[in-house]
Amino acid sequence: MRDPRTRLAFAICGATIGVATTFALAGVRAKSRVEPKPSGDAQEGAQQPLGPSREEPVVPPGVRAKLLSSSAGARTYQLVLTPGTEAMAAIGAFVTANHIEAAHFEGLGACTDAVLAYWDPAIRDYRKTQYRQQMEIVSILGEAAPTQGDGPGLHAHMALAFADGKMHGGHLFETHVSPTMELVLTASPNAVHRHFDETFRGWLLDP
């Protein structure tokens, strides 16, 4: 038979081991428990997705527009011009309304009239031709470089296709959209301007 003191020592040792085991298991459970993360704005430091809707463009009459992307200060817009809209005036108004300092645009569509031209060095001016019929806009390409004295600083060329498949193109002065013109315009964060060249009597790009 064990001595009473020995039995007491064993009892105390067993109780100590039991308590230690209980605390150890509780610690394991606490570590393995996954704390729920707060959602939405409640999550501290959470970055919300930067969607185009956060910077909707200002749209002048005759223009529908959407910001497609924005990266490193550059913004790309989808522009759709409605029937009867004069394209050059609408594009210029969009550039001005959205404080764009330099841009490139390109697109296609159709129109009911157009004034195209080529620059004649003999007279140091443009020779214009006016077209009045339904035409396909095979392409329109242009730059915007807002400059004091030259407004939005547009320079655009356009290629037109006629009903018989023949094409004409040149420097674009004016065209009225019908039924649509679809453009992609990319605005640069870096300003570009034009200067008036006395030799050519025109506003030339000055990067």
NORJOWO-V28399 format. One line per field, one symbol per residue. burial: + if it has 9 or more other C-alpha atoms within 8 Angstrom, else -. Layout:
BEGIN
burial=???
END
This chain:
BEGIN
burial=------+-----------------------------------+--------+------++-+++++++++---++++++++++-++++-+-++++++--+++++++++++++++++++-+---++--------++++++++++++++--+-+++++++++++------++++++++++++++++++++---++++-+---+-+-+--
END
